[in-house]
Amino acid sequence: MLKSLIVIPTYNEAQNIAELLEAIFKIVPDTDVLVIDDNSPDRTAYIVETYIEQNTFKGQLHLMRRPGKLGLGTAYIQGFTWGLGKDYDVFISMDADFSHDPKYLPILLKEIENNDLVIGSRYVKGGGVVNWGLGRRILSRGGCLYAQILLLTKVRDLTGGFNCYKRENLLRLNLPTIISKGYCFQIEMKFRHILLKSRIKETPIIFHDRINGTSKMSQNIFKEAILNTLKLSFHRTQLTKLMKKDT
């Protein structure tokens, strides 16, 4: 059995984190979870710490505290690096707000057995989004299409954050050289897999807009995604050279 780690960055997710952890361990009881909290004022980290102290999940729950909001991308890089040092075989990136339904976790873990990257995709047959207005749908679809055209790929959901990675490929990506700190991190991770000619599978998910808490999207994050996607397109050759040919 592959040893798996779910990495969940958090900022003010006290309304969601306990219920999410309960759901995850009910559905995939053999996996581990690492919560990376950016000093949430609502004491998200305290809730996780309480579970750890009570050993509620039998030592499978871990917490990384950071001093402030340092960016989604840097959180994942720190989490993946931590997990690589602990000899996990498989890594899942996942939001804390239930937009990524834990019921899909067994599917991602099954599909990764024969692939290097499995994407929980909103934009393949069977996938979709719930409770989004027209403006947000257009923005999301437009962002994916923009990235598809610039990066010359057929991958449909380049911006989605519900992804499953193989250890061997994470080692090849040269994580410290990733330039994206915000949501463009999801695009860059997929693009680096594409450059490595990785086996990529998109499996359909239904994405639910959050019920509790507030979105972390901002104009700066949006601008970074536009500019960094351009940079990735122009520096395709240099990126390929940065990555390792074998593990």
JOUR-V707951 format. One line per field, one symbol per residue. phi: phi as a letter, one per 20 degrees, with the letter a starting at -180 (. if undefined). burial: 1 if it has 9 or more other ideal C-beta (glycine too) atoms within 8 Angstrom, else 0. Layout:
phi=???
burial=???
This chain:
phi=.fedcedcfcbldffdfffffgffffecfeedcdeddelffemgfffffffffelgdlmedccdecfafdoffffffffffgfffdmfeccdebfedmfdfgfegffgffffgdcebddfdeddgnerccmdfffffffffffffgfgffelcefedfefdeccdeggffffflgfefeedeffgffffffffffelfedcddfcdedfgedncfefbffffffffffffffffdgffffffeefbe
burial=0011111111111101100110111011001111111111000110111011000010011111010001111111111111110001011111111101010111011011001111111111001010000000100110110111011010111111111111101111111001011111111111111111010111111111110000000000110111011111100100110010000
